[in-house]
Amino acid sequence: MKLSITILLFTIFFTNKINAQLIIGTDINNITSTTSSLIQFQDNSSKGIILPANTKTPTSPTNGTFLYDQTDQKVKMYENNSWVNLSDTGDNSSLVKNVSNDNGDGIILGANNSSAKGVLVLESSDKALVLPRVNDPVTTVISPYPGMICYDTTSKTIAIFDGKKWNFWK
């Protein structure tokens, strides 16, 4: 009887669709969570998101795509069918070369499929990405990496590191 109940519970648990928020870098009890985000990061850390460092421009990018372009050493966003520079010319000499083969189409969070192409695609009609919130990244992040992005809680701007310096967007 116990075995039957255990199998039934196991089956119910793994056959139901599970919707959950992804919280990275902290104990769930120590975060001010919001139901309006797909991914949320630890508050006041010294870490950000590292954007992909591309050596060639993606084919058929989707509006809202972010990357670090190694050819001109700038962080860019694809918007209204063209690339917009989000940083000055940086320095990619500290980039670690990725020698692995790309395998697959990336990861989609928030939906079963998406028409967008990328390493990580967040797909939702009512949720968003909450960037890592860093208090003054210029002094807090000791070794920033080219293409790093976070939200600066001091200046209330998006902070983007281009390999040389921080760029800020309001």
RAFEN-V241447 format. One line per field, one symbol per residue. ss: DSSP state (H for helix, E for strand, L for the rest). burial: + if it has 16 or more other ideal C-beta (glycine too) atoms within 10 Angstrom, else -. A space follows every 50 residues. Layout:
# RAFEN-V241447
ss=???
burial=???
This chain:
# RAFEN-V241447
ss=LHHHHHHHHHHHHHHLLLLLLEEELLLHHHLLLLLLEEEEELELLLLLEE LLEELLLLLLLLLLEEEEELLLLEEEEEELLEEEELLLLLLLLLLLLLLL LLLLLLEEELLLLLLLLLLEEELLLLLEELLLEELLHHHHLLLLLLLEEE EELLLLEEEEELLLLEEEEL
burial=--------------------+-+-------------+++++++-+++++- +++-------+---++++++--++++++----+--++--+-+--+----- --------++---+-+-+--++----+--+++++--+--++--+++++++ +++-----++++++-++---
